[in-house]
Amino acid sequence: MDLSGLKTIRIAACDMNGQMRGKRMPASLAGKLDSGAARMPVSALNVDLWGRDIEDSPLVFETGDADGVITPTDRGAVPMPWLKTPSALVPMSMYWEDGAAFLGDPRHVLADVLSRYTARGWTVLAATEMEFCLLDDSGPAPAPPADPLTGRKLDQQSVLSISELDAFDAFFTDLYDGAESMGIPAQAAISEAGLGQFEINLNHQDAMRAADDAWLFKALAKGVARKHGFATTFMAKPYAQEAGNGMHVHFSVEDQDGKNIFDDGSATGSDLLRQAVAGCLAAMPASSLIFAPHGNSYDRLVPGAHAPISAAWAYENRTAAIRIPGGSPKARRIEHRVAGGDINPYLMLSAVLGAAMVGIEDGMQPPAPSDGNIYEIEGLPQLAADWETAINWFETDPLIARILPQTAIRNLVMTKRQELAGFAERPPETHWLSWLEAV
């Protein structure tokens, strides 16, 4: 992006909750960013949902709250079309003074996982399905927005409704224009099963680019909604009686010759596909904290709420946590359907792809694929039933220790324990305000 003519830019790295942490600075200083001129405390990427330092964090007390060096990612600067004054965002990554990657930076965590694929000569491709709700946040509780054409609040589900999409045409036009300007490959948009809920699919591409796009898309959707007089939220469960927001991810792996390693020419896929599925299933319960990182997330993970709650897989079955879609064998891929819309996309892809790699490394074999309504099958391994259980499982699980760097595990656990205590001190009826746009 050409920064000439801009007065200011933003530089930001991703914290453990997926929030942007960084600075506003004169655009004239942009040329110095590649040299490591920008610095901020490494602890800035390990703050809680409200931006508070983590109590007793070793990042503060063992290092003296040392500065890290932040440098631009290979994404480069992108416009911020939701702002009135033209500006640009430069995505950044955090490094220690000696140049080592700070593994409390979620983007570095994903890079660490992807390096295991690169070592085999493999490239991971991924696509995300981004679900979100438009809502009116002016009252004491979340409420549906007004239909821009009628002025009346939405009052019912409208699955795959073209008229509901058209009612919000001005918003979606700005959203797609903004995505194009930011280099985000937004594909089809649909009206989903929840009240004021929509989904936009992002294109299948390099996994790191897919994570970048998901992170940037969240900021874009929230900013554009505010321009139109309402809010966008990726909260897992904005309304107790409505479908929640998920973020499904599809992924495949190509070898050095560009061949899909999950394709063996059959309808069932290769041995490597089944090994990857087995790894995803084995790590799924202890990964609950990644897929459901907030207290509100567990309101979505209940029977009959259109969200998987058990570790099961199947072919062409949308009640399964892991689905193998049909179609051409050349496009054989895995769809991981557990995560809520409130996740950190870098950590979510790290957990999924890291688990798949462990399954391949160990030659794991999955159980037989399930049939029918998987919500009704008893005896399957379950995801964590609540936030505190998820934190405890994640902290001590040996598979998680193989998938993610220890620094990332420690920092996420500290963050979530502090948030758990923080929400316990706040009136429950106000909790939604903390999650509304922060996730």
C-alpha positions as CSV (number, residue, x, y, z in Angstrom):
1,M,0.0,0.0,0.0
2,D,1.3,3.5,-0.9
3,L,1.5,5.5,2.4
4,S,2.1,8.8,0.7
5,G,-0.5,11.4,1.6
6,L,-1.3,9.8,4.9
7,K,-0.7,11.7,8.1
8,T,-0.8,8.8,10.5
9,I,-0.6,5.0,10.6
10,R,-1.3,2.3,13.2
11,I,1.1,-0.5,14.0
12,A,-0.3,-3.5,15.9
13,A,0.5,-7.0,16.9
14,C,-2.0,-9.7,18.0
15,D,-2.4,-10.5,21.7
16,M,-3.7,-13.7,23.2
17,N,-7.3,-12.7,22.8
18,G,-6.8,-11.7,19.2
19,Q,-7.0,-7.9,20.0
20,M,-4.7,-5.5,18.3
21,R,-2.0,-4.0,20.6
22,G,0.2,-1.2,19.3
23,K,0.6,2.5,18.5
24,R,-0.6,5.4,16.4
25,M,2.3,7.2,14.8
26,P,3.2,9.7,12.1
27,A,3.2,8.1,8.7
28,S,6.6,9.7,8.1
29,L,8.2,7.1,10.5
30,A,6.9,4.1,8.5
31,G,10.2,3.8,6.7
32,K,12.0,3.0,10.0
33,L,9.8,0.1,10.9
34,D,11.8,-2.6,9.1
35,S,14.9,-1.6,11.0
36,G,13.4,-2.5,14.3
37,A,12.9,1.1,15.5
38,A,9.4,0.3,17.0
39,R,9.4,-1.2,20.4
40,M,6.9,-2.1,23.1
41,P,6.8,-4.3,26.2
42,V,6.5,-8.0,25.4
43,S,3.9,-8.1,28.2
44,A,1.6,-6.0,26.0
45,L,0.7,-9.2,24.1
46,N,-0.2,-11.0,27.4
47,V,-2.8,-8.7,28.9
48,D,-6.4,-9.7,29.8
49,L,-9.6,-9.0,27.9
50,W,-9.8,-5.5,29.5
51,G,-6.1,-4.7,28.7
52,R,-4.9,-5.2,32.3
53,D,-1.4,-6.5,33.0
54,I,-1.4,-10.2,34.2
55,E,-0.7,-10.3,37.9
56,D,2.6,-12.1,38.8
57,S,3.4,-12.5,35.1
58,P,7.0,-13.6,34.7
59,L,7.1,-11.4,31.6
60,V,7.0,-8.5,34.1
61,F,8.8,-9.8,37.2
62,E,11.5,-11.9,35.6
63,T,12.4,-9.6,32.7
64,G,11.8,-6.3,34.3
65,D,8.9,-5.8,31.8
66,A,11.5,-5.7,29.0
67,D,10.7,-4.2,25.7
68,G,10.5,-6.3,22.6
69,V,11.2,-5.2,19.0
70,I,8.1,-5.2,16.7
71,T,8.7,-5.4,13.0
72,P,6.2,-5.6,10.1
73,T,4.9,-9.0,9.0
74,D,5.1,-9.9,5.3
75,R,1.5,-8.8,5.0
76,G,2.5,-5.1,4.7
77,A,0.4,-2.1,5.3
78,V,-3.4,-2.3,4.7
79,P,-6.0,0.6,4.6
80,M,-8.4,1.1,7.4
81,P,-11.6,2.0,5.5
82,W,-13.8,2.3,8.6
83,L,-11.9,5.5,9.7
84,K,-13.0,8.9,8.6
85,T,-9.4,10.1,8.2
86,P,-7.4,8.0,5.7
87,S,-4.9,5.8,7.5
88,A,-3.2,2.5,7.3
89,L,-2.6,-0.5,9.6
90,V,0.8,-2.2,9.6
91,P,0.5,-5.7,11.1
92,M,3.6,-6.4,13.3
93,S,5.3,-9.4,15.0
94,M,7.1,-9.3,18.3
95,Y,10.8,-10.4,18.8
96,W,13.2,-10.4,21.7
97,E,16.2,-8.0,21.6
98,D,18.4,-10.8,20.3
99,G,16.1,-11.4,17.3
100,A,14.5,-14.5,18.6
101,A,10.7,-14.8,18.0
102,F,8.6,-14.1,21.1
103,L,6.5,-17.2,21.4
104,G,3.8,-15.4,23.3
105,D,2.9,-13.7,20.0
106,P,0.1,-15.8,18.5
107,R,1.4,-15.2,15.0
108,H,4.7,-16.7,15.9
109,V,2.9,-19.6,17.5
110,L,1.3,-20.4,14.2
111,A,4.6,-20.0,12.4
112,D,6.1,-22.5,14.8
113,V,3.4,-25.1,14.0
114,L,3.7,-24.5,10.2
115,S,7.4,-25.0,10.3
116,R,6.8,-28.7,11.0
117,Y,4.9,-28.9,7.8
118,T,7.6,-27.0,5.9
119,A,10.2,-29.4,7.2
120,R,8.4,-32.1,5.3
121,G,8.2,-30.0,2.2
122,W,4.5,-29.5,2.7
123,T,2.3,-26.4,2.5
124,V,-0.9,-25.9,4.4
125,L,-3.9,-24.3,2.7
126,A,-6.8,-23.1,4.8
127,A,-10.2,-21.3,4.5
128,T,-12.4,-19.9,7.2
129,E,-16.1,-19.3,7.5
130,M,-16.8,-16.2,9.5
131,E,-20.1,-16.0,11.4
132,F,-21.1,-12.8,13.1
133,C,-24.2,-11.0,14.3
134,L,-25.3,-7.4,13.7
135,L,-26.9,-5.9,16.7
136,D,-28.1,-2.9,18.6
137,D,-25.9,-2.4,21.7
138,S,-27.6,0.8,22.9
139,G,-29.7,-0.8,25.6
140,P,-29.0,-2.9,28.7
141,A,-28.8,-6.2,26.7
142,P,-28.0,-7.2,23.1
143,A,-30.8,-6.5,20.7
144,P,-31.3,-7.1,17.0
145,P,-30.7,-4.1,14.7
146,A,-33.4,-2.3,12.8
147,D,-34.0,-3.3,9.2
148,P,-32.6,-0.3,7.3
149,L,-35.5,-0.4,4.9
150,T,-38.4,-0.6,7.3
151,G,-36.9,0.8,10.5
152,R,-38.3,-2.1,12.4
153,K,-36.1,-4.4,14.5
154,L,-35.5,-7.9,13.2
155,D,-37.6,-10.3,15.1
156,Q,-37.1,-13.7,13.6
157,Q,-34.6,-16.0,12.0
158,S,-34.3,-15.8,8.2
159,V,-32.0,-18.6,7.0
160,L,-30.5,-18.0,3.5
161,S,-32.7,-14.9,3.0
162,I,-31.8,-12.8,0.1
163,S,-34.2,-10.0,1.2
164,E,-32.4,-9.8,4.6
165,L,-29.0,-9.5,2.9
166,D,-30.5,-6.8,0.6
167,A,-31.9,-4.9,3.5
168,F,-28.4,-4.5,4.8
169,D,-27.0,-3.9,1.3
170,A,-25.2,-0.6,2.2
171,F,-23.3,-2.4,5.0
172,F,-22.3,-5.4,2.9
173,T,-21.3,-3.2,0.0
174,D,-18.9,-1.3,2.2
175,L,-17.8,-4.5,3.8
176,Y,-16.9,-6.1,0.5
177,D,-15.3,-2.9,-0.8
178,G,-13.2,-2.7,2.4
179,A,-12.2,-6.3,2.2
180,E,-11.0,-5.8,-1.4
181,S,-9.0,-2.8,-0.5
182,M,-7.3,-4.8,2.4
183,G,-6.6,-7.8,0.2
184,I,-9.1,-10.0,2.1
185,P,-10.6,-12.5,-0.3
186,A,-14.3,-12.4,0.8
187,Q,-16.5,-14.8,-1.0
188,A,-20.2,-15.7,-0.6
189,A,-22.3,-14.0,2.1
190,I,-25.4,-15.7,3.5
191,S,-28.0,-15.0,6.1
192,E,-27.5,-17.6,8.9
193,A,-29.7,-19.4,11.4
194,G,-29.5,-16.8,14.2
195,L,-31.2,-13.5,14.6
196,G,-29.4,-10.9,12.6
197,Q,-26.6,-13.5,11.9
198,F,-24.6,-13.6,8.7
199,E,-21.7,-15.6,7.4
200,I,-18.9,-14.6,4.9
201,N,-16.5,-17.2,3.6
202,L,-12.8,-16.3,3.0
203,N,-11.0,-18.0,0.2
204,H,-8.8,-21.2,0.5
205,Q,-5.1,-20.0,0.6
206,D,-1.8,-20.2,2.5
207,A,-2.7,-20.9,6.2
208,M,-0.8,-18.0,7.6
209,R,-2.5,-15.6,5.1
210,A,-5.8,-17.2,6.1
211,A,-5.2,-16.4,9.8
212,D,-4.1,-12.8,8.9
213,D,-7.3,-12.4,6.9
214,A,-9.5,-13.6,9.7
215,W,-7.8,-11.3,12.2
216,L,-8.1,-8.3,9.8
217,F,-11.7,-9.2,8.8
218,K,-12.9,-9.0,12.4
219,A,-11.6,-5.5,12.7
220,L,-13.1,-4.5,9.3
221,A,-16.6,-5.9,10.1
222,K,-16.7,-4.2,13.5
223,G,-15.5,-0.8,12.1
224,V,-17.9,-0.8,9.1
225,A,-20.9,-1.7,11.3
226,R,-20.2,1.3,13.5
227,K,-20.2,3.5,10.4
228,H,-23.7,2.2,9.7
229,G,-25.1,2.8,13.2
230,F,-25.0,-0.7,14.7
231,A,-22.5,-3.2,16.0
232,T,-20.9,-6.4,14.7
233,T,-20.1,-9.0,17.3
234,F,-18.3,-12.4,16.9
235,M,-19.4,-13.4,20.4
236,A,-20.0,-17.1,20.5
237,K,-23.5,-16.7,21.9
238,P,-25.0,-13.1,21.8
239,Y,-28.5,-14.4,22.5
240,A,-29.4,-17.3,24.8
241,Q,-32.2,-18.6,22.5
242,E,-30.5,-18.1,19.2
243,A,-27.8,-20.0,17.2
244,G,-24.3,-18.9,18.2
245,N,-21.4,-17.7,16.0
246,G,-18.9,-20.3,14.9
247,M,-15.7,-20.1,12.8
248,H,-15.3,-23.3,10.8
249,V,-11.9,-23.9,9.1
250,H,-11.2,-26.1,6.1
251,F,-7.7,-27.2,5.5
252,S,-5.7,-29.3,3.1
253,V,-1.9,-30.0,2.6
254,E,0.1,-29.9,-0.6
255,D,3.4,-31.7,-1.1
256,Q,6.4,-30.2,-3.0
257,D,4.8,-31.2,-6.3
258,G,1.5,-29.5,-5.5
259,K,-0.3,-32.7,-4.8
260,N,-2.9,-32.8,-2.1
261,I,-1.6,-35.4,0.5
262,F,-5.2,-36.1,1.6
263,D,-6.2,-37.3,-1.9
264,D,-5.6,-40.9,-2.9
265,G,-8.2,-40.9,-5.7
266,S,-10.9,-42.4,-3.5
267,A,-14.0,-40.9,-1.9
268,T,-12.6,-41.7,1.6
269,G,-9.2,-40.0,1.3
270,S,-5.7,-41.1,2.1
271,D,-4.1,-42.7,5.2
272,L,-2.6,-39.3,5.9
273,L,-6.0,-37.7,6.0
274,R,-7.2,-40.3,8.6
275,Q,-4.0,-39.8,10.7
276,A,-4.6,-36.0,10.7
277,V,-8.2,-36.6,11.7
278,A,-7.1,-38.9,14.5
279,G,-4.8,-36.2,15.8
280,C,-7.5,-33.6,15.7
281,L,-9.8,-35.9,17.7
282,A,-7.2,-36.8,20.3
283,A,-6.3,-33.2,21.1
284,M,-9.9,-31.8,20.8
285,P,-11.1,-32.0,24.5
286,A,-7.9,-30.4,25.9
287,S,-8.0,-27.8,23.1
288,S,-11.4,-26.6,24.3
289,L,-9.8,-23.4,25.7
290,I,-8.6,-22.5,22.2
291,F,-11.9,-23.2,20.5
292,A,-14.0,-21.7,23.3
293,P,-11.8,-19.1,25.0
294,H,-14.4,-17.1,26.9
295,G,-17.1,-17.7,29.5
296,N,-19.7,-16.9,26.9
297,S,-18.3,-19.6,24.6
298,Y,-19.7,-22.3,26.8
299,D,-23.3,-21.1,26.2
300,R,-22.8,-22.2,22.6
301,L,-21.3,-25.6,23.4
302,V,-24.6,-27.2,24.6
303,P,-26.6,-30.0,23.0
304,G,-28.8,-29.0,20.1
305,A,-27.3,-25.5,19.6
306,H,-25.7,-26.2,16.2
307,A,-22.2,-26.6,17.7
308,P,-20.3,-29.8,18.2
309,I,-19.7,-30.9,21.8
310,S,-18.1,-34.3,21.2
311,A,-14.9,-35.5,19.4
312,A,-16.3,-37.3,16.5
313,W,-15.8,-37.3,12.7
314,A,-17.8,-38.2,9.7
315,Y,-18.1,-37.9,5.9
316,E,-20.6,-35.2,4.8
317,N,-22.2,-34.9,8.2
318,R,-22.6,-31.4,9.7
319,T,-23.4,-32.7,13.2
320,A,-19.7,-33.9,13.4
321,A,-16.9,-31.9,14.9
322,I,-14.7,-33.1,12.1
323,R,-16.4,-33.3,8.7
324,I,-14.8,-34.6,5.4
325,P,-16.7,-32.8,2.7
326,G,-17.6,-34.6,-0.6
327,G,-16.7,-33.5,-4.0
328,S,-13.7,-34.1,-6.2
329,P,-10.9,-36.2,-4.6
330,K,-8.4,-33.5,-5.7
331,A,-10.1,-31.1,-3.3
332,R,-10.2,-33.6,-0.4
333,R,-9.9,-31.6,2.8
334,I,-10.8,-31.6,6.5
335,E,-13.4,-29.3,8.0
336,H,-12.9,-28.5,11.7
337,R,-16.3,-27.3,13.0
338,V,-15.7,-26.7,16.7
339,A,-14.4,-23.2,17.1
340,G,-16.6,-20.2,18.1
341,G,-16.5,-16.9,16.3
342,D,-14.8,-15.4,19.4
343,I,-11.5,-17.3,18.9
344,N,-8.0,-16.0,18.2
345,P,-7.5,-17.2,14.6
346,Y,-3.8,-17.7,15.0
347,L,-4.2,-19.9,18.0
348,M,-7.2,-21.7,16.6
349,L,-5.2,-22.7,13.4
350,S,-2.2,-23.6,15.6
351,A,-4.2,-26.0,17.7
352,V,-5.9,-27.6,14.7
353,L,-2.9,-27.9,12.5
354,G,-0.6,-28.9,15.3
355,A,-3.0,-31.7,16.4
356,A,-3.2,-32.9,12.8
357,M,0.6,-33.0,12.6
358,V,0.9,-35.0,15.8
359,G,-1.6,-37.5,14.4
360,I,0.6,-37.8,11.3
361,E,3.8,-38.0,13.3
362,D,2.4,-40.8,15.5
363,G,0.6,-42.6,12.7
364,M,-2.6,-42.4,14.8
365,Q,-5.8,-44.1,13.6
366,P,-9.2,-42.7,14.2
367,P,-12.3,-44.6,15.2
368,A,-14.8,-45.5,12.5
369,P,-16.6,-42.5,11.1
370,S,-19.9,-41.8,12.8
371,D,-23.3,-41.9,11.1
372,G,-26.6,-40.1,11.8
373,N,-27.2,-37.4,14.4
374,I,-24.0,-37.3,16.4
375,Y,-25.6,-35.2,19.1
376,E,-27.5,-38.4,20.0
377,I,-24.5,-40.8,20.2
378,E,-23.4,-41.6,23.8
379,G,-19.9,-42.4,25.0
380,L,-18.0,-40.0,22.7
381,P,-15.1,-37.9,24.2
382,Q,-16.5,-34.5,25.2
383,L,-15.2,-31.0,25.0
384,A,-14.8,-29.2,28.3
385,A,-18.2,-28.3,29.8
386,D,-17.2,-25.0,31.3
387,W,-14.4,-22.4,31.2
388,E,-12.6,-23.3,34.3
389,T,-12.4,-27.0,33.3
390,A,-11.1,-26.0,29.9
391,I,-8.3,-23.9,31.5
392,N,-7.2,-26.8,33.7
393,W,-7.2,-29.4,30.9
394,F,-5.3,-27.1,28.6
395,E,-2.6,-26.4,31.2
396,T,-1.7,-30.0,31.9
397,D,-2.4,-32.0,28.8
398,P,0.6,-33.8,27.3
399,L,-0.7,-33.4,23.7
400,I,-1.1,-29.7,24.1
401,A,2.5,-29.6,25.3
402,R,3.6,-31.2,22.0
403,I,1.5,-28.9,19.8
404,L,2.1,-25.4,21.3
405,P,5.2,-23.7,22.7
406,Q,5.3,-23.6,26.5
407,T,5.4,-19.8,26.6
408,A,2.1,-19.6,24.7
409,I,0.5,-22.3,27.0
410,R,1.6,-20.5,30.2
411,N,0.6,-17.0,29.0
412,L,-2.9,-18.1,27.8
413,V,-3.6,-20.0,31.1
414,M,-2.5,-16.9,33.1
415,T,-4.7,-14.7,31.0
416,K,-7.8,-16.8,31.3
417,R,-7.4,-17.4,35.0
418,Q,-7.3,-13.6,35.5
419,E,-10.3,-13.1,33.3
420,L,-12.3,-15.9,35.1
421,A,-11.7,-14.1,38.4
422,G,-12.5,-10.7,36.8
423,F,-15.9,-11.8,35.5
424,A,-16.7,-13.3,38.9
425,E,-16.5,-9.8,40.3
426,R,-18.8,-8.2,37.7
427,P,-22.6,-8.3,37.5
428,P,-23.5,-11.1,35.1
429,E,-25.9,-8.9,33.2
430,T,-23.0,-6.7,32.1
431,H,-20.7,-9.5,30.9
432,W,-21.7,-9.1,27.3
433,L,-20.4,-5.6,27.1
434,S,-16.8,-6.9,27.8
435,W,-17.1,-9.4,24.9
436,L,-19.2,-7.3,22.5
437,E,-16.4,-6.1,20.2
438,A,-13.3,-7.3,22.1
439,V,-13.6,-10.8,20.6
